[in-house]
Structures are given as structure tokens and as C-alpha cells.
Amino acid sequence: MAAHRAASGGVVLGFMLLGCGGAGTPPARQPPSPTEITAPTPAPGESEAAVGDAPVAESTDPPGPPGGEPSAADCTRPESFGPVLMSPERHAHRNGVRARQFADAPTTKDNPLEECGLQRSLQRLLQMTCSDGTNPFPSAQAAHRSRVGNLGPGGRCGSIIDLYRVPCPEREYDIHMDMYVCAAEGA
């Protein structure tokens, strides 16, 4: 009788575990692969047609702001996962802002092009040219598809750096992009 009670207790316990979703913790949801590529989405208030359509402002300022080029001291990040905000004067002199050709932008994980947001980064890739004056991307979506993935933290501010592989007639360029460097409003 005791063996029967123990066996039926095990059955009841088994049903209880099944009824409560099983024993133990559910498996953790895996984050998307860092090389997963998605189409760009418009920023709040921006139409889909506007993605990649806005021109990147060209700086007409002298070569550097008073006090020199932006440095790690300019890395003010008000929110832990938000962009780095710097004064508009410093932002006008961010890394790679004057590069017009991919050959003029020898980027690395530690010295990437700096832009504010995905759309501005893709627009930058659309505006730069190969040495022969052509651009290999017919659209912002095509530029986004050239993204190899993220390389983890880098650049002067420790932001996530994305790598884009740009196919030009003369060679393939690896363009490292920090899309978290923005001008502070009202600074």
C-alpha cells in the first residue's frame, strides 16, 4: 500500500508540474544575431520616403573648433543607451565629416565615421563616392544591406560600432560607423 501511495504521489506531482508549465525555468530567449540585417525604419515623424533622402549638412567651419578636434572629453551620454551629445560646434568637426570619397575615410573600430542615427549614417554612405565618382548604392536599403554587423564598443566614446563593406571598382572598403554621435540641441 505504501508503494502504491508513493507511486500515486509521484503521478500527482507529475500532473502538477505539467499543469504549472513544467519544472524549472523556461529557456532564455536568444537575442538576434549581431549580423542580422533589417531594413531601415523612419525616425518618429519621418515618412518612409524620407529615409535616406535628407542631405548631410556640409561644414563650412574652419578645420577645427577652438580648443581642437572633439575628444573623449566630449562624450556626454545623458542616457545609458542613448546617443552621445556634443555641442554643435564640436559636432561639425566629428570624425570623417569632411570625407567625400570612401578612400578619404580610412576608418577603424577605434576611429570610425561619426553620424547621428541610422538614417544619417545611410545617407552618408549614399553621398560618399568611389574614386571614379560613382556610388555603389542605388538606395538607403542597398547601403543598409552592406552592413556586415556590429563590432562591439569602440570609437572615442565607447559606442557600438557597425561595419559596412563598400564595393567600389578600385577595391572594397571597410567603413566603420559610430551612429551615436549627435549635436546637443540648445548647447
N, C-alpha and C positions, 0 to 999 in steps of 0.2 A: 504494500500500500504506500509506504514512504517513497519507493522508487517511482510509483505512479504519480504521486503528488509532485515530486521534483521534476519529472518529465513534463507534466501539465503546466507547472510554473514556468518552465523554460519556453513552452509554446506560448503562454500568455505574454511573457516578456518579449518574445519574438514579434507577436502581433502588436504590442505596444510600441516597439521600436519602429516597425513598419508604419504604424498609424501616425507616429510623430516625425516621420521623414527619415527614419533610419538612424543608425548610431554614428556619432562623430560629427565633425564639421563638414559642410559641403565643400567641394573642391573650389579653390580660389579661381576667380575669373582671370584669364590671362590677358594682359594689356596687348594692344595691337603691336605688331612688329614695327621697329623703328624705320624700316624701309617701306612701310605701307604708304602708298601714294593715293591721295584723294584730290578731287578737283577743287580748285579754289572756290570759296564761297564769299559772297559780297559782305562787306562790313555792314553793321547796323545802319540803315538809312541809305544804303548804296544799292543800285539796281544791278542785276546780273550783267547787263551790257556794260556797266561801268568798270567791271573787274578788268584791270589791265589797260583801261583807256586813259587814265589821268596822267598827264606828263609829270616827270620828276623835275622839281624846280632846280634850275641851274644856278649855282652860286656865282655872284659877280664880286664877292668879297675878296679882299687881299688874301694871299696864301695862308695866313693863319690868324686866329683871333689874338687879341692882346693876351699875353701870358703863354702863348704857344699852342700847339695842337691839343685836342682833347686827350685826356689821360684817364687812368683808372680812378683818379680822384673825382672824375665827372660821373661816376656810376651811381647815381641816385635812383634806387628802385623802391618807390613808395609801397608797393605790394610785393609779397614774396614771389608770385608767379606773373607779375606784370612786367611791362617794359621798363627799361632804364630811361629816365627823363633827364635831359640836359638843356641848358639854355639854348635858345635859337641860334645865338652867335656860335656856340661850340658845335651845335648840330650841323651847321652849314659847313663845317670842316671835318666831318666824320670820315673814317677810313674809306678810301676809294671813291669819294664823292665826285672827283674830277675825272675818273677813268671813263673814257669814251669807247675804247676797244677792249675786248677780253684780254688782249696781250698787255694792256696797260694796267691790268689788275692781277698781279701775281699774288693771289691770296693764299692763306694758310689757315689752319684751325685757330692759331693764335693771332692772326691778323686778317680777319675776314672783311668783306664789304659790309657796311653797316647801313641798314634801312629800317623803316618803321612799319612793320606789319607785312603780311603775306602779299597783299596786292601791290604795295610799293616795291617789294623785292622782285616780284614777277615783272612789274613794269620796268624795273632797272635792267633785267635780263633782256627785255624786248628792245630797249633803247641802245644797249651796247652792241657793237658790231665786231665781226671778224676782221682780220687785217685787210681783206679785199672790199670792205664796206658793206658786206651782206650781214644779215642776221638769220640764224638758223631756225628761229621760232616763228611760225605763222600766227600764233595766238598765245595768250597767257596760259591756256590749258596745256599747250605744247611745251612751253617753258617749264610749267609745273611738273610735267611728266619727265623732265630731265633730272628731277631730284633723285639722288641716289639714296639719301636717308639723312638722319641726324647723326652727328659725330659726338654728341655729348657736350658738356660745358667747354667753353673756350672764349677767345676774344678777350679784350681788356676787362670786360665786366662779368665774365663767367656765365654768359647766356648759352643756351643750346645753339649750336652751330649746325646749319644744314649744308650739305654738299650737293652742288648741281654740276653735272657733266655736260659741257657745251661742245657740240660737234662743229668745228669750223673746217674749211677746206685746208688750211695750213696745218692744223693739229687739233687735238681735243683738249679743252681747258677744264680744269677742276676749279670751280668758283665756290668758295666758302662764303656763306652768308649768315650774318647775325641780323635777324629781323626784329630785334627787340631794342633798338636804339631810336628813341623818339625825342622830338623837341617838346619841352615843357611849355604849356600854354601860360601866357602871362608872366613868364620868367624874365 
